[in-house]
Amino acid sequence: MTPDDPTGRLAADVGTAAQARQRTVIAAESVTAGSVGQALAAAPDASEWFAGSLVTYMDSAKRSILGVDTDDVFTADCAQQMAAGALRVSGADVAVAITGVAGPDPADGHEVGEVYICVGSVNALDTFEHRLTGEPAEIVDAAKLHALRHLRDALA
């Protein structure tokens, strides 16, 4: 990790906070396609606190793996259901879930850059809406950073 690596710093902060509070973390990813999990797995002592990442890119995977039952998978409701499903199937203490549209085109009436991130535990889930701009890869990277920040803050 280098000083100019915000992803690595955030993931390390998540790990430090998770270990300090003796919490395990799970990610449920759609729009970020595993990049949040990749960042968390690279953090120090990840095997002690990181349960893993469930990448459910297709709608059918969200439904069969995480139990999502909303018709619209680009919503705050979907992000909450993804987080709840990840907590249920993993037994982890804290989840972060990310869904949205990276582009290049709008999807199902949702604009490019519309992203929902849900973080929390079985007792309380908080969802955040972001309107991101840029090319698809830039939107994915920004969504990853927001997800890591929200997860860090939830563990603080």
Secondary structure, 3 states (H helix, E strand, C coil): CCCCCHHHHHHHHHHHHHHHCCCCEEEEECCCCCHHHHHHHCCCCHHHHEEEEEECCCHHHHHHHHCCCCCCCCCHHHHHHHHHHHHHHHCCCEEEEEEECCCCCCECCECCCEEEEEEEECCEEEEEEEECCCCHHHHHHHHHHHHHHHHHHHHC
